[in-house]
């Protein structure tokens, strides 16, 4: 599994977006990337639907709250959104 950082720079806006793409299975670890360091704008997960359903099945309310917080705060996105976000 490949994980890494992508940097997308739009010169017209003078803005750099730093994104992380990966497959981390623990929402709290994803939160440390998406929220904790402050340098990453968004985490793109390669299996976000599966992550959500597995956390729901686990019954761990803390992890479920973290996933919901990341999604509602637009910090955790599906990898299929990446190409559309890069063009917009």
GROMACS elastic network, one bead per residue, 0.5 to 0.9 nm:
[ bonds ]
;  ai    aj funct       b0    kb
    1    22     6  0.78514   500
    1    23     6  0.76342   500
    2    21     6  0.83814   500
    2    22     6  0.67874   500
    2    23     6  0.83984   500
    3    20     6  0.75544   500
    3    21     6  0.56979   500
    3    23     6  0.73522   500
    4    19     6  0.86645   500
    4    20     6  0.59725   500
    4    21     6  0.59131   500
    4    22     6  0.68632   500
    5    18     6  0.71380   500
    5    19     6  0.58697   500
    5    21     6  0.65111   500
    5    22     6  0.89421   500
    6    17     6  0.83346   500
    6    18     6  0.61222   500
    6    19     6  0.53899   500
    6    20     6  0.62883   500
    6    21     6  0.76860   500
    7    16     6  0.68465   500
    7    17     6  0.59132   500
    7    19     6  0.64589   500
    7    20     6  0.88599   500
    8    15     6  0.85556   500
    8    16     6  0.59037   500
    8    17     6  0.53831   500
    8    18     6  0.67127   500
    8    19     6  0.81696   500
    8    86     6  0.72429   500
    9    12     6  0.89959   500
    9    13     6  0.86210   500
    9    14     6  0.74043   500
    9    15     6  0.60838   500
    9    17     6  0.64355   500
    9    18     6  0.87670   500
   10    13     6  0.57559   500
   10    14     6  0.60498   500
   10    15     6  0.58387   500
   10    16     6  0.66175   500
   10    17     6  0.85126   500
   11    15     6  0.69288   500
   11    16     6  0.84930   500
   12    15     6  0.80586   500
   13    16     6  0.86877   500
   17    39     6  0.89427   500
   17    40     6  0.75683   500
   17    41     6  0.61902   500
   17    42     6  0.83138   500
   18    39     6  0.68899   500
   18    40     6  0.50303   500
   18    41     6  0.55365   500
   18    42     6  0.71528   500
   19    34     6  0.88265   500
   19    39     6  0.88080   500
   19    40     6  0.55235   500
   19    41     6  0.57312   500
   19    42     6  0.50189   500
   19    43     6  0.57520   500
   19    44     6  0.72098   500
   20    33     6  0.80555   500
   20    34     6  0.83348   500
   20    40     6  0.69930   500
   20    41     6  0.83316   500
   20    42     6  0.65596   500
   20    44     6  0.60674   500
   20    45     6  0.83550   500
   21    42     6  0.86246   500
   21    43     6  0.57715   500
   21    45     6  0.57807   500
   21    46     6  0.72089   500
   21    79     6  0.72756   500
   22    43     6  0.77263   500
   22    44     6  0.65761   500
   22    45     6  0.53273   500
   22    46     6  0.59864   500
   22    47     6  0.87483   500
   22    79     6  0.85651   500
   23    44     6  0.84762   500
   23    45     6  0.54975   500
   23    46     6  0.54172   500
   23    47     6  0.65783   500
   23    48     6  0.83794   500
   23    51     6  0.89658   500
   24    27     6  0.76511   500
   24    29     6  0.72567   500
   24    30     6  0.66300   500
   24    45     6  0.75692   500
   24    46     6  0.87876   500
   24    51     6  0.89229   500
   25    29     6  0.81092   500
   25    30     6  0.81015   500
   25    47     6  0.89478   500
   25    51     6  0.65997   500
   26    29     6  0.54166   500
   26    30     6  0.64628   500
   26    31     6  0.87839   500
   26    51     6  0.83869   500
   26    55     6  0.87090   500
   26    63     6  0.76796   500
   27    31     6  0.60713   500
   27    32     6  0.86881   500
   27    51     6  0.83502   500
   27    55     6  0.84360   500
   27    63     6  0.58422   500
   27    64     6  0.79064   500
   27    66     6  0.61240   500
   27    67     6  0.57715   500
   27    70     6  0.84933   500
   28    32     6  0.63718   500
   28    33     6  0.88801   500
   28    62     6  0.87060   500
   28    63     6  0.66512   500
   28    66     6  0.65858   500
   28    67     6  0.81730   500
   29    32     6  0.50932   500
   29    33     6  0.66669   500
   29    34     6  0.87441   500
   30    33     6  0.52104   500
   30    34     6  0.60197   500
   30    35     6  0.82432   500
   30    43     6  0.75104   500
   30    66     6  0.89777   500
   30    67     6  0.86845   500
   30    70     6  0.84969   500
   30    76     6  0.80919   500
   31    35     6  0.53346   500
   31    36     6  0.64552   500
   31    43     6  0.89866   500
   31    66     6  0.72175   500
   31    67     6  0.82511   500
   31    69     6  0.89903   500
   31    70     6  0.69658   500
   31    75     6  0.84051   500
   31    76     6  0.86501   500
   32    35     6  0.55936   500
   32    37     6  0.67213   500
   33    36     6  0.55768   500
   33    37     6  0.60635   500
   33    38     6  0.79059   500
   33    39     6  0.85792   500
   33    40     6  0.68871   500
   33    42     6  0.86897   500
   33    43     6  0.75267   500
   34    37     6  0.71708   500
   34    38     6  0.71454   500
   34    39     6  0.83224   500
   34    40     6  0.59157   500
   34    41     6  0.68378   500
   34    42     6  0.60010   500
   34    43     6  0.59409   500
   34    70     6  0.76371   500
   34    75     6  0.57819   500
   34    76     6  0.73194   500
   35    38     6  0.57090   500
   35    39     6  0.85097   500
   35    40     6  0.76378   500
   35    41     6  0.84615   500
   35    42     6  0.88566   500
   35    70     6  0.82789   500
   35    75     6  0.75855   500
   36    39     6  0.85334   500
   36    40     6  0.88328   500
   37    40     6  0.69603   500
   38    41     6  0.74453   500
   40    43     6  0.74592   500
   40    75     6  0.87786   500
   41    74     6  0.89247   500
   41    75     6  0.67793   500
   42    74     6  0.71655   500
   42    76     6  0.60930   500
   42    77     6  0.71701   500
   43    74     6  0.88783   500
   43    75     6  0.58598   500
   43    77     6  0.61357   500
   43    78     6  0.83325   500
   43    79     6  0.86799   500
   44    48     6  0.82112   500
   44    75     6  0.83039   500
   44    76     6  0.59779   500
   44    78     6  0.53168   500
   44    80     6  0.83739   500
   44    81     6  0.79037   500
   44    82     6  0.70900   500
   45    48     6  0.53300   500
   45    51     6  0.86582   500
   45    76     6  0.69693   500
   45    77     6  0.62012   500
   45    78     6  0.51687   500
   45    79     6  0.52765   500
   45    80     6  0.88230   500
   46    49     6  0.89521   500
   46    77     6  0.89857   500
   46    78     6  0.63680   500
   46    79     6  0.50513   500
   46    80     6  0.79295   500
   47    50     6  0.53673   500
   47    51     6  0.60767   500
   47    52     6  0.87501   500
   47    78     6  0.70309   500
   47    79     6  0.75423   500
   48    52     6  0.61708   500
   48    53     6  0.86711   500
   48    76     6  0.81412   500
   48    77     6  0.71979   500
   48    78     6  0.54305   500
   48    79     6  0.77873   500
   49    52     6  0.51868   500
   49    53     6  0.62822   500
   49    54     6  0.86088   500
   49    78     6  0.78183   500
   50    53     6  0.51715   500
   50    54     6  0.60029   500
   50    55     6  0.84839   500
   51    54     6  0.52497   500
   51    55     6  0.61356   500
   51    56     6  0.85658   500
   51    67     6  0.86826   500
   52    55     6  0.52744   500
   52    56     6  0.61726   500
   52    57     6  0.86516   500
   52    64     6  0.77425   500
   52    67     6  0.71309   500
   52    68     6  0.87395   500
   53    56     6  0.50078   500
   53    57     6  0.60888   500
   53    58     6  0.85764   500
   54    57     6  0.50085   500
   54    58     6  0.61012   500
   54    59     6  0.88846   500
   55    58     6  0.50735   500
   55    59     6  0.67085   500
   55    60     6  0.67337   500
   55    61     6  0.84969   500
   55    63     6  0.66175   500
   55    64     6  0.59034   500
   55    67     6  0.82211   500
   56    59     6  0.55781   500
   56    60     6  0.73210   500
   56    61     6  0.82509   500
   56    63     6  0.86878   500
   56    64     6  0.64265   500
   57    60     6  0.82069   500
   58    61     6  0.86073   500
   58    63     6  0.89845   500
   58    64     6  0.89153   500
   59    62     6  0.89661   500
   59    63     6  0.85845   500
   59    64     6  0.78249   500
   60    63     6  0.55450   500
   60    64     6  0.62451   500
   60    65     6  0.87060   500
   61    65     6  0.59684   500
   61    66     6  0.84820   500
   62    65     6  0.51762   500
   62    66     6  0.62347   500
   62    67     6  0.87677   500
   63    66     6  0.50199   500
   63    67     6  0.62467   500
   63    68     6  0.86545   500
   64    67     6  0.51467   500
   64    68     6  0.62019   500
   64    69     6  0.85373   500
   65    68     6  0.51285   500
   65    69     6  0.60433   500
   65    70     6  0.85993   500
   66    69     6  0.50282   500
   66    70     6  0.61472   500
   66    71     6  0.86063   500
   67    70     6  0.51602   500
   67    71     6  0.61723   500
   67    72     6  0.85648   500
   67    76     6  0.78910   500
   68    71     6  0.51488   500
   68    72     6  0.59590   500
   68    73     6  0.83223   500
   69    72     6  0.52699   500
   69    73     6  0.59331   500
   69    74     6  0.84874   500
   69    75     6  0.83819   500
   69    76     6  0.88822   500
   70    73     6  0.52071   500
   70    74     6  0.61895   500
   70    75     6  0.50034   500
   70    76     6  0.52413   500
   70    77     6  0.85874   500
   71    74     6  0.50474   500
   71    75     6  0.59579   500
   71    76     6  0.50751   500
   71    77     6  0.68537   500
   72    75     6  0.76674   500
   72    76     6  0.83560   500
   73    76     6  0.78099   500
   74    77     6  0.67699   500
   77    80     6  0.83262   500
   77    81     6  0.67982   500
   77    82     6  0.81482   500
   78    81     6  0.55894   500
   78    82     6  0.74465   500
   79    82     6  0.54267   500
   79    83     6  0.82630   500
   80    83     6  0.68401   500
   80    84     6  0.79938   500
   81    84     6  0.55234   500
   81    85     6  0.61801   500
   81    86     6  0.87546   500
   82    85     6  0.50945   500
   82    86     6  0.61449   500
   82    87     6  0.88116   500
   83    86     6  0.51828   500
   83    87     6  0.65058   500
   83    88     6  0.88409   500
   84    87     6  0.53651   500
   84    88     6  0.62985   500
   85    88     6  0.52405   500
